[in-house]
């Protein structure tokens, strides 16, 4: 389990030149202290397993958004990532 700050820190390091801070005030909404996805049912009933580690997934997300920001061919960017994913699944 990773908290939001950890994910933001990793994404920021990959993105570069990002400034962020946590702002909590009186009007801040209540949020659960722990939100966690549970994939145990998918593992047991579908024999599913994650292909990417979380850090790799964050890296791919940053790459995809960088392509979008830079006006790159999004089909080509997505197809590159899909081909890489398929290579990993085949291992």
C-alpha positions as CSV (number, residue, x, y, z in Angstrom):
1,X,0.0,0.0,0.0
2,X,1.3,3.5,-0.9
3,X,-0.1,6.8,0.1
4,X,-1.0,9.6,-2.3
5,X,2.1,11.6,-1.3
6,X,4.4,8.7,-2.3
7,X,2.7,8.4,-5.7
8,X,2.8,12.2,-6.3
9,X,6.5,12.3,-5.3
10,X,7.3,9.5,-7.8
11,X,5.3,11.1,-10.6
12,X,6.8,14.5,-9.9
13,X,10.3,13.1,-10.0
14,X,9.6,11.6,-13.4
15,X,7.8,14.6,-14.7
16,X,10.3,17.1,-13.5
17,X,9.9,20.7,-12.3
18,X,6.7,20.0,-10.3
19,X,5.9,22.0,-7.2
20,X,3.2,20.6,-5.0
21,X,2.0,20.9,-1.4
22,X,-0.7,19.5,0.7
23,X,-3.3,22.0,1.7
24,X,-5.6,21.2,4.6
25,X,-7.8,23.7,6.1
26,X,-11.0,23.9,8.1
27,X,-13.1,23.4,4.9
28,X,-11.2,20.2,3.9
29,X,-13.4,17.2,3.2
30,X,-13.1,14.2,5.4
31,X,-11.2,11.4,3.8
32,X,-10.6,7.9,4.9
33,X,-7.1,7.3,6.3
34,X,-6.6,4.3,4.2
35,X,-8.0,3.5,0.7
36,X,-6.7,0.3,-0.7
37,X,-7.6,-1.8,-3.7
38,X,-7.9,-5.5,-3.1
39,X,-7.1,-7.8,-6.0
40,X,-7.3,-11.1,-4.0
41,X,-10.5,-12.2,-5.7
42,X,-9.1,-11.6,-9.2
43,X,-6.1,-13.6,-8.2
44,X,-8.0,-16.5,-6.7
45,X,-10.9,-16.7,-9.3
46,X,-9.2,-15.5,-12.5
47,X,-5.5,-16.5,-11.7
48,X,-4.7,-12.8,-12.4
49,X,-1.5,-11.2,-11.5
50,X,-0.2,-7.7,-12.0
51,X,2.3,-7.4,-14.9
52,X,3.8,-4.0,-13.9
53,X,5.1,-2.9,-10.6
54,X,3.6,0.3,-9.3
55,X,6.7,2.4,-10.1
56,X,6.7,1.1,-13.7
57,X,3.0,1.9,-14.1
58,X,3.6,5.5,-12.8
59,X,6.5,5.8,-15.3
60,X,4.2,4.8,-18.2
61,X,1.5,7.2,-17.1
62,X,4.0,10.1,-17.0
63,X,5.3,9.0,-20.4
64,X,1.8,8.9,-21.9
65,X,0.9,12.4,-20.5
66,X,4.2,13.8,-21.7
67,X,3.4,12.6,-25.2
68,X,0.0,14.2,-24.9
69,X,1.4,17.5,-23.6
70,X,4.0,17.6,-26.4
71,X,1.5,17.0,-29.2
72,X,2.9,13.6,-30.1
73,X,1.1,10.9,-32.1
74,X,-1.0,9.4,-29.3
75,X,-1.9,6.3,-31.2
76,X,1.8,5.6,-31.8
77,X,2.6,6.4,-28.1
78,X,-0.2,4.1,-26.9
79,X,0.8,1.3,-29.3
80,X,4.4,1.4,-28.1
81,X,3.2,1.0,-24.5
82,X,0.8,-1.7,-25.5
83,X,3.5,-3.6,-27.4
84,X,5.8,-3.3,-24.3
85,X,3.0,-4.6,-22.1
86,X,2.3,-7.5,-24.4
87,X,6.0,-8.4,-24.3
88,X,5.9,-8.5,-20.5
89,X,2.7,-10.6,-20.4
90,X,4.3,-13.2,-22.7
91,X,7.3,-13.7,-20.3
